[in-house]
Amino acid sequence: MQPRILAILVVIFPLLASNGAYLLSAYEGFVPWCMPYLDGCTTISQAGRSGDTIFFYRALVFPYSVILIFFWLYAKEWLDLLHGYTTNSAKIILWLGVTGSVALLVYIDFLGTTGEINRLMRRIGAMLYFTLIPLAQSLMLYQYYKLSRDKPEVSVTPKVLQYQFIIMVLMLIIGIASLISVLTGNNTSEVENIVEWNFSLLVNLYFAGMILLWKDCRHVFMIRAAKK
């Protein structure tokens, strides 16, 4: 699979999974109709596990998790090509990304099951995914900025980096706002749900920048393979 196609799938699959699951669950009457990004009337998990929607949700999140693992493998390869060698930062990014992707597999595997242990596994999976993936994204963005500064000949589109930087800043703002709401005692379930929906959206939208960064990536991989 070509890197650009991989990046497109990494963007589309989770967007279809979360929003499609909500629409199906609302249509079947399991969750109320609302604008979850603004109203926080339900969680992504509740929408995804309600009724027959769980089959739709799992059918998209399972392959997304696997594709995301390959995404981080490609991301490390891409950084290696830009640097000309394997850096420790690329290894850390790979470890964070793959671990976060596997955590999502754990989450979706236990979704819809009952019991305290299963609930704990879901929480751990979701927590690791929403912690490690943004960390990997921020480190990867830093590497791109570093490359554009140290190696001007490396083609990294500045506008894409600005876009991804804005995404990361918005993630940080949401995280800080969520922490403030907890400390001030204003952390309602609706607020938590709004944070979850919007943070998840931003994690997905970050990958949209990779579609442009990887538009010519196929030729680079072919050149490296030929040299070997």
Sequence and secondary structure as in RCSB ss.txt:
>XXXX:A:sequence
MQPRILAILVVIFPLLASNGAYLLSAYEGFVPWCMPYLDGCTTISQAGRSGDTIFFYRALVFPYSVILIFFWLYA
KEWLDLLHGYTTNSAKIILWLGVTGSVALLVYIDFLGTTGEINRLMRRIGAMLYFTLIPLAQSLMLYQYYKLSRD
KPEVSVTPKVLQYQFIIMVLMLIIGIASLISVLTGNNTSEVENIVEWNFSLLVNLYFAGMILLWKDCRHVFMIRA
AKK
>XXXX:A:secstr
  HHHHHHHHHHHHHHHHHHHHHHHHHTTSS  S HHHH  S HHHHHHSTTHHHHHHHHHHHHHHHHHHHHHHH
HHHHHHHHSS  HHHHHHHHHHHHHHHHHHHHHHHTT  SHHHHHHHHHHHHHHHHHHHHHHHHHHHHHHHHHHH
 TTS   HHHHHHHHHHHHHHHHHHHHHHHHHHTT   HHHHHHHHHHHHHHHHHHTHHHHHHTTTHHHHHHHHH
HH 
